[in-house]
């Protein structure tokens, strides 16, 4: 039996919940993504409108507009009738939001029920706050890329690659900061897995080793590892 003590609270998890996390977290994220992609006509405009608004903010008359390309499930931003860049669901950062949703929904809950106070409220805010910040960040990034391309002829693909790595890092970092305060279970259950396996391999009982006191440094170390893995995977699959 492995018990983790963190910030004067005890944490223990069920292997069943952990297995469900690794199975259903990607499934839920993929399902939500397919819903967003299917209703792209409605889910993309909230992302496109602010970008066009920012680009036209300092113009005497609207210079940038957008239109649909139904065949390609895409919106295109144009300037004076000249297409500049097209946007699909993945361009709006949907992969980030659905990843947040899958993680928050399926993060294992603590065995100690008295420590599960307002867990769904904490999960909701852990999803909502970084999603809003990531949304704003994505709009500013995209607006900057289009601005530099239109006025200074900087290649969009080059800027997307250069800024894209920073955006992925910031997306991971935002989620880390929020979950550190609102959903520590996400980091702690990874540490719990490590300690449980180590305990079984060493065949030490709880009485022999005592309760595990998890330092903030351990949580940061685990999150650094998770962040690097996520950045690497997103860099290959998305950017």
Protein Blocks (a to p, Z undefined) as FASTA:
>chain_A
ZZddeehiacdddfklmmmmmmmmmmmmmmmmmmmmmmmmmmmmmmmmmmmmmmmmmgcb
dfbdcdddfknopacddeehiafbdcdfklnommmmmmmmmmmmmoccdfblmlmgoklm
mmmmmmmmmmmmmmmmmmmmmmmmmmmmmmnopafklmmmmmmmmmmmmmmmmmmmmmmm
mmmmlmmmmmmmmmmmmmmmnopafklnopadddfklmmmmmmmmmmmmmmmmmmmmZZ
